[in-house]
Amino acid sequence: MSISFLLWMWPTLVAFLLLLAISQSERVWKHRRIVAEATVGLLLAGLPFVITTRLPIVSEVLLGLVQLWGVLLGARLLFGRLPEEFLRRSTHFNSVVALGIFVVVFDAWLIVAALHVPNLTARQVLTICLLFPIVVGLGFLYQVLWTLKHYQLRNLDASLRAKDLPTLTLAIPARNETHALEACLRTAVGSDYPKLEILVLDDCSQDKTSEIIRSFAKRGVRFIQGKVPAEGWLGKNQALGTLADQATGDFVLFVDVDTHLSPRSVSQLMMYALSNHLDMVTVLPQRRDGWSFATTLTYLRYFWQIALPVTARRVPVASQLWLIRRATLKTYGGFAAVQHKIVPEGYFARQLIVRDAYRFIISNEELGITTAKRWSSQIETAIRFLYPTFKRQPYLVLLGGLLLISLMILPFVVLLFVRTDMRLFAPAAVACGLFWFTYCLVVIRTHAFTWPVTVLLLPAALVQELVLLVASMLVYEFGTVNWKGRNVCYPVIHMDRERAIKAR
């Protein structure tokens, strides 16, 4: 055992034990800032010794990440603003996971040292590692083929007549949307659905949003004035709740301002819901707005929605446009039940999928639902969305980042830099081919014009996703997450009383 390894191991072990002690002892918790400062100091002191441990580069990188992860946990105690009860439980759980990784790495080092297998080279280890991305790529391909087959507009009941259709409220929340609102409303009022009311809420805009809404009053658009969000509420969720309270239709269709409808979109969607006896449908729009940064270097949220398997807890949803029966919305508590959730529609989708009353579908030419979200808006959405998706837990971010690097980014790195060694190049090429083909199947459906370039930029999109994941965590923990000029950090990290009572 090298001296460098010992100089890394002992400060790190003591630091994580201190973090565990902070979360376990009420007396120590009261002095958490002092203990956190000592923890950060120990971890930073041990960090330089990682690169001199003479371990394989992968092990050194993993140990360095564990070290930086511990620094983050200490910094949360010094500068974070999470609810105290949640922060204590989170520190405890992250410390236990970190100690588990520490034990695994240490045991692996002892086993390798004891066996001393000289013939197992780094190249052979890397070749074995490249087999896992191939398995993941095959899994993604299967899931995407299944998704594209099932999540589409089909089984429409042609016998439905206009008199059989329920009333529908088209609800649009708008805040500082001068650049996009007029185009959205123009497509909304052009709908051919016979029993339609259109509500647009001005969520305390500082631009000419309210003037644009009022200019459509003669075409059947009803203006609703929003209010400053109540304590614990996200602004958009309160706006959606106000729209739902004002709606009179049997169904409510929530639409983002950057989403556009064709004249038959609402009718087709409503017929699909009725024909399949659904209470809720969310729709992933297509991009048909030509060449731009937003259509070529995309945020991968909806690729994961389509490529990952559906479970009771992981249900694919689209936020830009979703339809729900108004009575069902009330049955599950309305928006008061999801007042601080970044993806409120996800809660209702999880409730309804267990009784087969929910579907996620991808728009097509027949449905005619499109979006024109800008790249800057995509980045803001990613920052706002990613860390809450990972339960505001640094260990989940670490795990997700490591999986993204080892299972998807690694094959592209090997493909780019290792072209002469076929034992590495061949499995990397197979894995990359699977990822590109799977991504292509999705992008052809969602990016009608730019898909050839969008597919080629998958490696850049994966790196962008990794950066956004880490940035989302850091901004939520130590900065400000703004959406339309409002800080959403405090509502999102709010922990309701019931969960706090259960935690005790």
N, C-alpha and C positions, 0 to 999 in steps of 0.2 A: 504494500500500500504506500503510495508516494506521499511525500510531505505536503505537496500542493493539494492533493485530494483531502488530506486531514484538515488543512487550513481552510478549505472550502466547506467541508462537512460540519465541523463543530459550530462555527458561527451560524450556519444555516439551520442546523438542528435546534440550537438554543433559540434562535429567532422565532421559528414556527411553534416551538413549545411555549414561548412567551405569548404569542398570539392566541394559542389555545387556552392558556391560563387566563388571559383577559376576558375571553368569552365565557369561561366557566365560573369565575369567581366574581361575585357582586362587589367585594371589597377592592379587588384589582381593577375592575371595570371603572370605578370612580376615578382611578388614576391612569386611565387608558392613554392619555396624551403623552405622559412621561414614558410609559412602557412602549408605546408606538414609536417614539423617537429613538429609544434604544434598539428596537427591532430593526428599523430602517438603517441605523448605523451599523449593526452587525451584518446585515445582508449586503450593504454596499462595501463593507470591508472584505467580505468573502468573495465578492464578484470577480476581482482580478485574477483569483487563483483558478477559476474555471478553465481558462485557456492554457494553463500550464499543467493540467492533470494527466496529460498523455493518454486520454481516452479517445475513442473514435469521435470524429467531428459531430456526428449526430447526437452522441451522448453529451458532448460539450454544449451544443446548442440547446438541448433539452434542459440541462442543468442551469444554463444561463437564463432560460425562460422562467424556470421555477424561481430563481433568485429575483428576477424582475417582478414576477407575480407577487412574491412576498413583500417587495417594496410597495407595490400598489395597495396591498391589503393594509400595510402600515399607514400609507398616505391617506387612505379612506378614513381611518380613525382620526387623523390630524386635520384633514380639510374637507371631508365629505359632509353631505347634508341629508343622508338617508335617515328615515325614522330610527330612533335609537334601538327599539326592540328588533327591528329587521336587521339593522347593522350588526347587532350582537350575534344573532342567529347566523347571519351570513358569514361573519368572521369565524365563528366556530366551525361551520361546515367547510369553508374554504381551507381552514387550517388542517382539518382532518384529511381532506383530499390531498393537500400538499405534502403532509407527512406520509400518506400512502404512496405518492409518487416517489418521495425520497427513499422510502424503504425498498420499493421495486427497483429503482436505479442502483441502490447500494447492493442489493442482493444479486442483481444482474452482473454488476462489476465483480463481485466475489465468485460467482459461478464461472464467468469467463476466465478470471485469473486462476481458478482451481483447475478447470479443464485445459486451459492453455491450448486452444486449437489453432495451430499456426497456419493451417491450410485454408481457413475460412477468411478470405480476403474481403476488403471493403467492397470490391466489385461484385463478389458473390452475394454479399448482404444486400447490396443495392438491387441486384437482379431479383432476389426474393421479394424485396419491398415493392418492386414494380408489378408483381403478380396481383397485389391487392387492388390497385387502380383498375386492372382489367376486370376483376370480379365486380367492383363498384360500377364500372361502365356498363357491363352487361345488365346489372340490376336497374340502372337508370334507363337503359334502352327498353327493357321490358315494361317498366312503369310508364314511360312516356307513350309507348304504343298502346298500352291499356287505357291511359288517360285520353289520348286523342280519339280513341274509338268510342269511349263512353261519354266524355264531356263535350257533347256537341248537340246542336239543335236537331232534334229528331222526335219521332212518335207524335207528330202533331195531329190532333183530332180535327179532320176536315169538316165534320158535321157541326162544329160550333158556329153559332150565328151571333149577330150583333146583340140581339136581345138577351142572349145567354151570358154575355160578358159582364164581369163585375165592374164597379166603379174603381177608378185608379187615381191616386194623387202622385203627381211628379214633383218631388221635393228637391230643391237645389239650395245648399248653403253657399254663401258668397262673402268673402272678406278680401277687400282690396283686389278686385278681379277685373279692373277696367280693361286689361289687355285681352281677356278671353271671354268675358261674360256675354257680350252681344252675339258672338258666333254661336255660343251654346244655346242661348234663348231662341235664336232664329231657327235652329234645328228642332228645339222642343215644341215651339208653337206650330211647326210644320207636320206634327204627328197626325196620322190618320185614325188614331184610337178614338172611338165615338164617345166614351164616357170618361173624359180626362179633365182633371183640374191641375193647374200648375201653380205651385207656391215657390217663391224665392225669398230667402231670408238674408237681409243685409246684416252681417255680423260685425257691427260697429266699425264700418270701413272708414278710412281717412281719404279716400279718393272719390271718384264719380260713380261708384258702384250703385248707389241708391238711385241716382238719376237714370242710369241705364235700365234698372228694373222697372221704374215708374214709366219709362217710355214705352214699355210693352203692355201697359195696363189695358189698352184698348184691344189687345189681341188675347185677352183672357188670363194674363199673368197677375197673380195676387201678391202684393208686396207685404212682407212681414219684417218689422223692425226687431233686430236682436238686442240682447242685453249683455253687459259685462259678465263674464263667467262667474258663477257662484263658487265659493270655496270648495276645493276638491274636484272641480269639474274642468275637463278639457274644453276649450272654447268650441271646437267643432262638435263634440258630443252634445254639448248643451244646445247648439244650433240645430242638430238633428233631432234632439228631443222636443224642441219647440215646434219644429216642422211636423213631427209626428202628432203632437197634441192638436195642432191646427188642421191636420188632414181630415177629410171626410170620406175618402175612398175606402173601399174594402181592402185594397192593397195599397202599399206605399212604395214608390220607386225612388230611391235616393241616388242622385246623380252628381258627380263632381263637375265643376265649371269647365275643366279641360277635356270633358267627354262630350262627344257629339253623336246625335242620333240621326238615322235616316227616317223618312216618313213612315216606314213599316216596322221600325225597330220595336216600339212599344207593343204593337199588336202581335208581332211574332213572339216576343218574350212572354206576353200574357197567355197566348195560346199554348206555349210550351209548358208553362206552369200548370195550367188547367188540365191539359191533356195527360200530364204525368202525376197529377194529384199532389202538387208540391206547395208548401207554405213559404218557401224561400228559394231564391235563385240569385247567385252572383255571377257577373259576366266579366271576363277578361277582354278588354277592347283590343282592336287591331291598331297598328301604327300605319297610317297612310299619308303622312305629312311630308314625305320626301326626305332628302339627305340632310342630316344634321348630326351634331355630336350625340344628341339624345337618342337617335335611332340607330347609331352604329356602336357606340360604347355604352351598352345598356346596364342598368342595375338589374341584378339577377334574381330579385325576389320572386317573380312569377315563374322563373325556370325551376326554382326549388319547389314551388307549389305543385308543379306538374310532375317533376321527376322523383320526388320523395313519396314513399308509400303513404296511403291514407290510414290513419288510426283514429281512435275515439278522441284523442287529444290533439292530433295534428290533422286538421281538416283544411283543404285548400279553399281560400276565399279571395275575392277580388274587391277592392275597396272603391274603385271608381264608379261602379254602378251595381246596385243590388236591390232586389225586389223582396218584399216580405208582406205577409198577410197582417193587417193592422191588429186584428184580434190576437194573433199569435205573438206579436210584439208585446202587447200588454200582458199576455199570460206569463211571459218570462221576465217581467219586471220593467219593461221599457228601458229607456236609456239611463234611468237612475241606477240600474243594475250594473252598468258599464261606464259610469261617469268618468273614470280615470283611465280607461283602457285605450291604448293606441289603436287597436283594431277591434272596435265594438262589435262589428258584424261577425267576427270570429266566434264570439260567445254564443250568439243565436244559432250559428251554423252547427256548432258542436252539440247543442241541445236537440236540434232537429234531425241531424243525420242518423241518430240512433233509431229513429222511426221512419227513415227513408222519406223524409219530407223536405230534403234540401238537395240542391245540385249546384255544382260549379261548372260553368260552360265557357268555352272559348268562342268569341265572336267570329263570324264568317261573313262572306259577302251578302248572303241572304239576310242575316240579322242586321248588319250595317252599323254596328257600334264601333266608333273609333275614338282615339285619344290623341292629344297633341301636347303632352307634358314636356316642358323644357328640361335640358340636362341639369341645370342648377336646381330645379324643383325636384328632380329625381334624387340628387345628392342630399338635399334637405330632408326628403322623405326617408332615405336610407338611414341618415343619422338619427332621425326621430324614431325609426321603427326597430332597428336592429337590436340595441341593448335590451329594451323591454322584452323582445322576443326570446332573448337568452335569460329571462327571469331576473335580470339585474344582478347576475352572479358572475364574478370574474373567472371562476374555474370553468364555467360553461363557455365563456369566450375563449379561454385558453384551449380547451378541448376542441371547440369548433374551429379555431384557427389552425391547430395542429392537424386536424383531419383534412381541412381544406388544402393545406400545404402538402401533406404526405400522399393524399389520395387523388388530387387533381392538378395541383401546380407542379409537383415533382416530375411527372412524365413529360410535361412541356419543357422543363428545364433540361432534362436529359436529352430530349429530342433536339434541342437547340445547340447544346454544347458537346454532346458525345455522339459523333456521327461515324466514328471509325470502328467502334467496338460493337459488333452486331449482337452480342449477347446482352448488351444494355439497350442498344438502339431498337431492336425488334420488339421487345415487350413495351417499351415506351411508345413506339409508333402505334402499336395495337391499341393501347390505352387511350392515346390522344385521338386516334381515329374513331373509337367508340364515343368519346366525349363530343367530338366535332359533329359526328353523325346525329347523335341524340339531340344536341343543341340545335342542329339544322332543322330537325323535324318540328321543333317548337317554334323557331324563329320564322320559318316559312309561313306558319299560321298566324304569327303575331306581327311580323314586319314585312309587309307585302313587297315593298320596293327595295329595301336596303339589305335584305337577308344575306346576300353573298358576302358583303363586307362585314356585316354584324357577326356572322359565323366565324370568319377568320380572326376577328378580334376577341374571341373567347378567352385566350390566355390573359390579355390585358384586362378583360372584364373580371376574371378571377382574382387578379392582383388588386384591382380596384375594390372588389368585395372584401378582401382581407383588410385593406387599409380602412375602409368604411366601418368595418366591424370594430376595429380597435379604436378608431376615432369616436364612434358612437359611445363606447364605454367610457372613454376619458372625458368626453364632453358632458355626459350625464353625471359622472362622479364629481367633476371639478369645475365645469364650465356652465354654459347656458345653452339650452336647446330651444331655438326660436322657431315658431311656426306662425307665419303671417304677423310677425311683430310681437308675439306673445311667448313668454317663457313657459314651456310645457313640463319642465323638470319636476316641479313640486306636485302637480296633479298626478303625474305618472308614477313617481316614487311614493305616493301616498299609500299607506297600508290601512285598510278599513278596520274598524273596531273588532269585528267578528274574528278576523284573522289574528289580530293582536291578542285577543282573549285566548284563542286556541293555542297561540305560541307560548303563552304563559303556562 
